[in-house]
C-alpha cells in the first residue's frame, strides 16, 4: 500500500523575478526516483526567518509525480508580505527523502 512506498527523490529548480509589487516564482519538480512522489507541496518562505509568506497564490499544489515526470508550479506573492526578506521555495511531500529549499 501507500505506507509501504519507498522514499522519492524530487529534483527542484526555481526561478524568481520581481515584477513591481509582486514576486513571480516558477518551480520545476522532477521525480528522479523509481517510486511515485505523493502529496508534493510547494511553499514560499522568508529567506532569513523561514516563516511562510502568505498569501501565496499557486497554480497547483499537493501534486503526485510519477517516476520521471516533471511539473512546473507557478506562485505569486506580494513584495509587502515578504517583510523585506527574499523569498525561498520549500518543497515537502508525503514520501520525499528530503525537504528541499531553493
C-alpha positions in Angstrom: 0.0 0.0 0.0 0.9 3.6 0.1 2.5 3.3 3.5 5.0 0.8 2.0 6.2 3.1 -0.7 9.9 3.9 -0.8 11.3 7.3 -0.5 11.1 9.5 -3.6 13.8 11.9 -4.8 12.5 15.1 -6.4 14.9 17.4 -8.2 13.9 21.1 -7.7 14.8 24.2 -9.7 13.3 27.6 -9.1 13.4 31.0 -10.9 12.2 34.2 -9.3 11.6 37.6 -10.7 10.2 40.7 -9.0 7.6 42.5 -11.2 6.5 45.7 -9.5 5.0 44.9 -6.2 4.9 41.1 -6.8 7.3 38.2 -6.9 6.7 35.7 -9.7 8.2 32.2 -8.9 8.4 29.2 -11.2 9.3 25.9 -9.5 10.1 22.9 -11.6 9.8 19.5 -9.9 11.2 16.3 -11.5 10.8 12.9 -9.9 14.2 11.2 -10.2 13.3 8.0 -8.4 11.6 4.7 -9.2 8.6 5.4 -7.0 5.8 7.9 -7.2 6.2 11.1 -5.2 3.0 11.8 -3.4 1.4 15.0 -1.9 4.3 17.1 -3.1 3.8 20.7 -1.8 5.5 23.9 -2.8 5.6 26.7 -0.1 7.2 30.1 -0.2 9.1 31.2 2.9 11.1 34.1 4.0 14.9 33.5 3.5 16.0 34.6 7.0 13.2 33.7 9.3 11.9 30.7 7.4 8.3 31.9 8.1 5.8 31.3 5.3 4.9 34.2 3.0 1.1 34.4 2.9 -0.9 34.7 0.9 0.9 32.7 -1.8 -1.2 32.1 -4.9 -0.1 28.8 -6.7 -1.5 27.5 -9.9 -1.3 23.9 -8.5 -0.1 22.2 -5.3 -0.2 18.9 -3.4 0.6 17.0 -6.6 1.7 13.5 -7.4 4.7 12.9 -9.7 5.2 9.5 -11.3 8.8 8.3 -11.9 10.5 10.5 -14.5 7.6 13.0 -14.5 8.1 16.8 -14.3 5.8 19.6 -13.5 6.2 23.4 -13.1 4.3 25.2 -10.4 3.9 29.0 -10.7 3.5 31.0 -7.5 2.9 34.7 -6.9 3.5 36.6 -3.6 3.3 40.3 -2.8 6.5 42.1 -2.0 4.9 43.7 1.1 4.3 40.2 2.5 8.0 39.3 2.4 8.7 41.8 5.2 11.9 42.8 3.4 13.3 39.2 3.1 14.0 37.4 -0.1 11.5 34.6 -0.9 12.7 31.0 -0.9 10.8 27.9 -2.1 10.4 24.9 0.2 9.3 21.6 -1.1 7.8 18.9 1.1 5.9 15.6 0.4 4.4 12.5 1.9 7.3 10.3 0.9 10.1 12.7 -0.1 13.5 11.8 1.3 14.4 15.4 1.7 12.9 18.9 2.3 14.3 21.0 -0.5 14.8 24.7 -0.1 15.7 26.9 -3.1 
